[in-house]
Amino acid sequence: MAIRAQGLAAGRFAENSGGPVTLDDVSRTIRAMGLLQIDSVNVCVRSHYMPLFSRLGSYEMALLDRLAYREKSVFETWAHVASFAPVEHHRLFRRRMAGHKPRHRVAELIKEKPGFLEEVLDQVRERGAMTAGELDGAGKRRGPWWGYTSGKIAMEWHFAVGALSVSDRKNFTRHYDLTERVIAGEHLNDSTPSVEESHREMMRIAVRAHGIGTVADLADYYRIKKTDAGARLSELVEEGTAQRVRVEGWSKDEEVFAPGDIASPGPTAARALLTPFDPLVWDRDRVERLFDFFYRIEIYVPEKNRRYGYYVYPFVLGEDLVARVDLKAERDKSVLRVKGAFIEDGPDHDYVAANLADELRLMADWLGLKRVGTGRRGDLMPALRAALRR
C-alpha cells in the first residue's frame, strides 16, 4: 500500500508508455507525492531529481527546473523541510509563514543592524531578482559550515515569512524576488484558509501519499504537531476520506490511518533505487516498521565508523526493500561507481543482483555516464559484479 501510494508500484512510466517523459508527467508526479524534498548533496545527483527518475525513468532534469522557475507550476517552501510544492498549495503555507517570529540569528541581526531587513526588501524591489551575495551590505559569513552572511540571514527570513520567494537557481544558488513577482496572482490572491483548514488539507494529501501510516508518520510529512495532525485526521475520518485501521505487529497505542478507499494491497512490480530523501524512506522509523529495514544516512559519520557508506540508496524490488548501495558518480571517468552493495536477509542474491544491475545501467545512462563500476564492500558485491559482466 505504501509503495502504491508513492507511485512506485507498476514500474517506470517511461518504460510503460514507450514515449519520452514530458513536463506534464513531471508535474503530475510531484502533485501525486504532494511535495519534493530539495537537497544540495551532489554525490550522484542532487536529491530532488532522483524521485522523479525512480518513478518516471530517464527524463531531462531541466524539466524540473523549467516547471519550478519558468512555468512556476511548483514553488519552493518550507514543507517537510525545504521542498517543492504545487503552486496551488501556496495558500496552505501562508499561516505558517505568518507565524514565524524572529529568533536567534534574525533577532541578533535586527539588534546589530536596525533597518537592514527593510533595506533588503527595498533592494530586491528596486533591482529585481538577486542572490544574497549581490546585496549591498551583505557582509561576511559568520562561522563554518552553514554560517550565513547578514544578507543571507535577511533573505532567508523574508523567504520564510513569505515576502520573498525563490525565482531561480543557478549552480544551486537561490535567486530571490518579491513573492508577487514569483507566484501568479490567481494563487497568491486566493483566499487564505485557517490554520486548521490548512492542516486538514495537508493531512488529506499525506494520507493519500502514505497509503497507510500512524499519526506521527502523517504529521511528519508536513512537520505538523502530532496533536494537531490527530485532530485533523479524525475530521477526515468523519468526512469519509480517511479511515482508522489496525496493522498486525504495530503498537496498539498508535492510531493508524489509511485512505477511505484503500488501494490494492496486492504485490507490486516496483523496481527502483531511492534517494535517502525519497518520501517512501525519509521517515526512518516508518521504514523499519514497514519493511524491517534499519536505515540511517551516514554522511556525518566518520568514514571508519560507517556501516554501509557515505550516501546509500535503498533498492525497492517487488514489495520489499531488498538491498542498499553506496553510489558515487565519478564524472571525470564517466563511471557510476558502486562503492558498496549489501543485501537484506532472505532475498536471492542472483535475482536481486540481476535487477539491481539493470537499474544501475539505467541510472548511469540517465546521468550521462558510460559504465557502471564496482568496489569491494558488501555481501551483494560478488553477485552484482557477475550480473554487470553479463
N, C-alpha and C positions, 0 to 999 in steps of 0.2 A: 504493500500500500504506500509506503514511504517512497519507494523507487518510482512508482507510477506517478505520484503527486509531483515529483520533481522532473517529470518529462524524460526519464531515462529508460523507460520500460521496453520500448519497441525498437531499439536500435536507432541509428542516426537518421535524421531527416534527409540529409543529402544522399545517403545510400538508398533510402527507400523511394525517394522522389525521382531520382535519376537526373535531376537538374541542379544548377548552381544555387547556392544559398543567397537569398535576396534580403534587402533591407527590411521587408515586411516579416520575413522569417525571424530575423534578429529581434525585431520589435515584439513579435508575438511571444518569443521565448522569454524575454525579460518580463513581460507582463504576466506570463504564466507563473514565473518564480516570485513575482512581486517586487523583487529588488535584486541587485547585483553588487556584491561587495567589491570595493576598489582596494588594491594593494600595490605597493611600489616594488616589491621584490621581483627581480627580473632574472632569476637563475636560468629558467627556461623561457618563460613568457610572463608578462605581468598578469597577475591572478585573475583580473576581471575578464580577460579574453578567453580564459580556459573553460569556464562553464558553458559558454556558447559552443565551443568545439566539442565538448563532451556530449552535448545534446543534438547538435546540428551536423557535425563533421567538419570537413575542411571548408573554411569560409574566409573571406577577406576581412582582416581585423579592422581595416579602415571603415567597414560598415558600422561598427560600434561607435567610432569617433564621429562619423557622419550623423548617426542618429542622435548623439548627445550634443554636438557642437555646431552642426549645420541645420539639421531638421529640428533640433531642440525638442524631440519627442520624449526624451528622458532627461533628467537633470540630476546634478549631484546634491546630496544632502546627507545629514546625519540620520541614518535609519537604524539598521543593525549596528553598523559603525559607518564609516564613510562609504557611501553606496550610490549607485544609480537607481532612480525610481522613476516610474512613469510620470510624465509631466502633469497628467490629470490628478495625480495624488499629491500635488503640491499643497493643496488645501488641508490635507491630513496632518501636515507637519507645522502649520503656522502657529498653533497654540504652543507647541513645543519650542519653536523659535522664540516666541514672545515671552516664554517663561524663563529664559536664560538670565542669570544675574552675574554681574562682573565679579570674578573671583581670581585669586592667585595672580597670574601674570597680567591679566587685564586690569585688575584693581591696582596693581603696582604701577602699570603704565599710566593710568588715569592720574595717579598721585604724582608721578615723576614728570609727566608731560601733559599738563592740563590743556585741553582743547585739541590734542593731537588726533583723537578719534574723529572729531568733526572735520578736521583738516584733511584727513584721509578720504572721507566721503566727498569732500569738495574737489579733491584732485581727480578722483575717478569720474565724478560728474562732468568735470570740465575737459579732461583728457581722454576719456573713454577707457576701454578695457585695458588692463595693465597687470603686471606681476607685482608682488610685494617689493621686489628688488628695484623696481622702476620708480617707486615713490620717492619724492623729495623728503629727506629726513628719515629714511628707513632705518638708519643706524646699523650697528654691527650685531652679529649673532651673540646670544647670551648662553654660554656653556656648550658642552659637547652634544653629540647625538642629535636630539630634536630641539636643540637650542634655537630660539627664534629671534629675529630682529624685531625692533619695535614696529616696523612696517608690517611684518608677517603676523605679529600678535594682533595688530589692529585689523588687518584684512580678514583674518580667521574669525575674529569677534564679529565683524559685520556679516560674514558668511553664516556664522552660527545663528545670529538673530534675524537673518533674512533680508538685511538691507542690500547685501551684495550676493551675487551668485557666480558660479564658475561658467564663463562664456567659452573657454577654450583651454586646451592643454598643449604645450609644446615641450617635448622631452620631459614629459610628466609634470612640468611646472604649471601651476594654476594661473590662469588669467582671469581676473575678477572684473565684473562690471555691475552696474546698478541692476537690481533684480528686475525692474520694469523693462530693462532692455534685453533681458535674457528669457524670462518667462512670458509667453504670449498672454495678452490681455484677457482672453477668454478663460484662461486658467488662473491668472493672477487675481482677477477681479470677481471670480465667482464667490458664492457665499462660503464663509469660514465656519465649519462645524464646531461644535463644542468639543472639549477635551474628551468627554465620554463618547460622543459620536465618532470622533476620530479614532479612538481606541477600539471601538466596536468594529469599525471597518478594517482596521489593521488586523484584528483577530480573525475576521472573516477571511482575509487574504491568507493569514498564517495557517488557519485550519486547512484551507484548500491546498496550500503549498506543502504542508506536512503529511497529509493523508491520515496521520494519527500522531498524537502527542499529548504529553502532560501539560498542565497549566504552565509549569516552568519552561517547558520546551517552547510553547507557543508564545509566551511572554518575551522570550529571548529574541524572537525573530525581529521585533522592532524595539527591543530594550524597554519594555513597559514593566512597571512594577507588577509583581505576581498577584497582589490583591486586586489591583485594577483589572488585570487580564482575566482573572477568575470571574469577576462580576460581569464583564462584557461577554465572556463565553457562556455564562448562564443565560444571558439575554438572547444569544444566538440559538441556544437550545430551545428557548421558548418560541422563537420565530421559525424554527424548523430547519435552519441552515447548518446546524451542528447537532451532534448527539453525544451523550455520555456513553462510554464503552468500558469494558474491562479487558485487560490483557493478562493472560496467564503468565505468572512469574514476575509481574510488575507489582510494586508496592501498592497495597490497598489503601494506603494513606494518601496517595496522589490521585486526583481526578484525572481521567483520560478522556480526550475528545477526538472525534472524527467528523468528517463532513456528514451532512444529513443523508446524502446519497453516496454511500461508500463505494469507492472504485473496486474493481475486481481484485480479490486478494490472491488470485492465481499466480503461477510462476511467470516471470518476466524474461525477456530476451535482452536484458541490459548488458552492455559491454563498454566500459569507459574508464579512463583514468580521471581522477578527480583532484583538483587543486585543494590544498588544505583549507581554502576558504570557499569551497563549494557549499551551497546551502544544505546538501544532504549530510555533510560531515562536519560542519563548523561547530556544532554543539557536541562536544566530546563525550559528555555523559550520555546523551541520547544515542550516539553511535554505539557505545558499549552496550547499552540496554537493548538496542535493536539487533545488532549484528555480533555481539560478543567480541567486539573489535576494539582493543585498547589503543587509543591514538592520541599522540601529543606531537606538536610541532617542536623541533629541536634546534631551531635557528640560534637561540640564545644559550644553548647548552655547549660547554667546551667540547671540541671535537673528540677528544679521547673518552668523553663520557656519553657520547651519543650512542643510542642503541641501534637506530636504523639509518640515520643520516641527516644531512642539513635541511633538505627540502623534499619531503617524502609525499608521494602521490598514492593514495589508496586506489585499488583496482576493483571495480564492481563488475561481477560476471554472473549473469542469471539473477539470483535473488540474494547474493551474499557479497560481502567484501572479502575477497579470497587472497589478496596479496597486497604488497606495498613496494614501491620502487623509489629509490633516491635518484633523481634525474638532474642533469645539467646540460644545457645547450652550449657546446664548445663551438662557437660560431667561427672562430679562426680556422678550425679544422673541418667545419661543416659536418659535425657529428653530434647526434643526440646521445649523450653518454649515460648509460645505466650504471651508476656507481655502486648500487646495491639492489638486490631483489630478494624479497622474503615472502614465503608462502605461509598462510594460516594452517592450523591443524585440520586435516580432513580432506581437502580437495586433492585431486590427482595432479601431480607435478607436470606431467607432459601436456595434459589438457589445458591447464592454466597457462603454461609457458607458450603453447601454440597460439592461444588467443591474445596473450599479452604481446607476443612478438608482432602479430598483425596490428595491434593497437599502437605499438611504438613506431612501426613503419609509417602508419597513417599520420601520427603526430609529427614525426621527423619531416615528412613531405609537406605538411601544413606549415611548419616553421621554416621551410626552405633549406633544410639540411639534407645532405646526400646519403647519409647512412646512420645506422644505429650501432654504437659501440658498447662494449660491456666492460665492467670492472671485475672485482674479485669477491665482493662481500655478498653474503646471503645464501640461504639454503635453496633458493629457486634458481640461482645463477647458472649451475651446470645445465639444467633443462632449458633455460631461456637461451643460453648460448647455442645449444644444439638446434633449437627451434629457429633462431635467427639465421643459422647456416642453411637450413632447409628453405 
